[in-house]
Amino acid sequence: MKNLSPLVVASHNPGKAREIEVLLSSLQIKVTSAAALNLPEPEETGNTFEENAELKARAAARVANMTALADDSGLVVPALDGAPGIYSARWAGETKDFAVAMACVEKELRAKNIEPTGTPAFFVCVLTLANPRDEVITVRGEVHGKLTFPARGNKGFGYDPIFIAEGCRQTFGEMKPSVKQRISHRTNAFKLLLKLLEQEKAA
């Protein structure tokens, strides 16, 4: 996919947009956000992370008439049949209060007589790059670990305070952003995306 600059990050989540902009910095391209351009938020009607990421990227590319990068991500708890999954943001309600969402995860696990702390979980990040010509590249990154309660740390965003990645002691909410970025699901997805772009450029 040629001519990535300028690029719009198709997210109205400030924490997510900030992480993506930092990860894009190595590409030396001009980056703006959907919020800065006042782009409408499309309804996420997909049944998978991939479908929702492509939906958001295509919508932003079409309206802004520029290349768009969309992220659809969330927390997956196998013991809850994959919930909250693609509904991760919706569990936080209209006010996007993730304290409510995290409490809901704990409540749902206890309702199944499962001890919440130590329950396996993983974060998923699907990135879709789309341009106005409807060319699309989609990649998926994951980071596996376990849950912990009560929530710990006020760094990061979303479900970060209840997630401990494999091999770590701190939650994502306790980690310095630079440490989290080395191992996060979003970073893993970005590595795949950059590899595909480099291969395309070399072809």
N, C-alpha and C positions, 0 to 999 in steps of 0.2 A: 504494500500500500504506500503510494508516494504522497509527498506534500502533506506532512502531518501538522505543519505550522501554518496558521495558528490552530490551536486545538482547544475544544471546550470540554471540561470535566462535567459530565452529565449527572451531577449530584447536588442536592440541596442540603445535604448533611455536612455542616462545616468541618467536623472532625475528619470525616472520610475524604472530603475534598482536599483538606490540608495534607493528609497522608499521601494522596495520589500526586499532588503537585510536587511534593518532596521527591517522590520516586521518579517523577518525570524530569526532574532537574538535570539529570545526566544527559538527556537528549538535546538539551539546549534549544528548546522550541518555546514559542510564546504560548502561554497557557492562561485560560480564563475559566470561570465557572458558570454553571447554569444559573446560579443565583445572581451573579453579577450581570448576566445578560437578560435577567427576568424571564427565563424560559419557563414555560408551563411544565408541571410535573405530570407525566403521563400516568394513567392508571396501570398498575402492575397486574395484568391479567394472566400472566404466564403460570404454568404449573411447575416450573423448574427455575433454578438460578439462571441457567443459560437463556431460557426464553425471556425472562424479565430483563436481563442485561442487554440482550439484543434489541428488545422493544425500546428501552430507554435510549440506547445509543442511536438507533435509527431515527427516533423522534427528534432528538437534539440535533443530529446532523442535518435533518430535513429543515427544521425551523431556523437554525442558525446559519445554514448553508456553509458549514465548515466541518472538518473532521471532529468527531466526538468520541470520547472514551467514557463508557458507563461501567459501573461496578454493581453487581448484585451479590450481597454477602449475608451471612447469618450464622447462627449457632445451631449445630445439629446435635441432638441428644438421642442416640439410638434407643435408649430405654423408654423414650417418649415417642417411639415410632418416627423419629426424625424431626420432631417438633423442637423448638419453634420454626426451624428451617427457613423457608421463603417468607414466613410470616414473622420473622424475628422483630422487625420494626413495629409491626402491628400489635405485638404483645405489649408494647410500651404505651399503647393508647394514643389518642389524639394529641395529648400533651407531650408525647415522646419521652415519658418518664421511665427510664430503664431500671430504676429502683423497683418499680411496679413489675416490670418484665422479669427481673431476676427473682423477685419474690414469687412470681407465678411459676417459674421453673421449679423452684424448691417445693412449692405447694403441690404441683402435679406429680413430682417424684414421690413425695410422702404419701400421696393418695394411692400410689401403687405399692406402698410399703417398701420403697427403695430408699436407702440412706443417700441423701443428696451429695454429701461430701465424699469425693472419691469416684463419683459416677463418671464413666468415660464420656467424652464429648469431643467435638471438633468444629473448628471454624472453616467455612467455605468462602472463597472469593472467586467469582467469575467476572472476568473483564472482557468487554466487547469494544472493539474499535470499529467505527463505521464512518463512512464518508458520504457526501451528498449523492454519489453515484451508486449508493447502496452496496458497496463492497464492504465485507464484514470479516473480521478476525475475532475469534472467541477462544479464550483459554481459561483453565480452572486451576486454582491453587488451594491447598488445604494445610492446616496445622492441627495435629491431634494432641489430646491431653486429657485432663479431668476437671471436674467442677469442685469448687470449694465454697463453703458457707460458714459464717456470714461473708458478705462481699468485702474485699480488701483493696484499698488504694483508690485514689481519685484521678489518676492519670488515664490516658486513653479515653474510650467512650463505649457506649453500648454495654455489652456483656463482659467487657474486659475484666472487671473486678471479681468475677467468679470463675475465671478460667486460668488454669495453670498448664502451660505447654509441657510436653514430655521433656524430661531432663532438667526442668526448671523448678525453683522453689517459690519464686514470686509469681503473683498473678500478672496478667497483662496490665491491670490497673495500677500495679506497683512499679512496673518497669519504667526505666527512662525510655522515651520514644525511640532513641537511637538503638537501644538494645532490642526493643520489640520489633523494630523494622528489619532486623537481621533475620528473624525467624517467622514472621507473621504470614498468614495465609495470603495477604495482599502482596507481600514481597515475593512469595513463591509464584503467584500468578504473574507478576511483573517480569520475573526472570524468564518465564516461558514466552511471554509476549515479546520481550526484547529479542529473544533468540529467534523467534519467527520473523521478526522485522529485519534482523541482520541477515537471515537466510534469503529473504526476499530481495534485499538490497544487493546481495552478492550474486543472485541468479541472473 
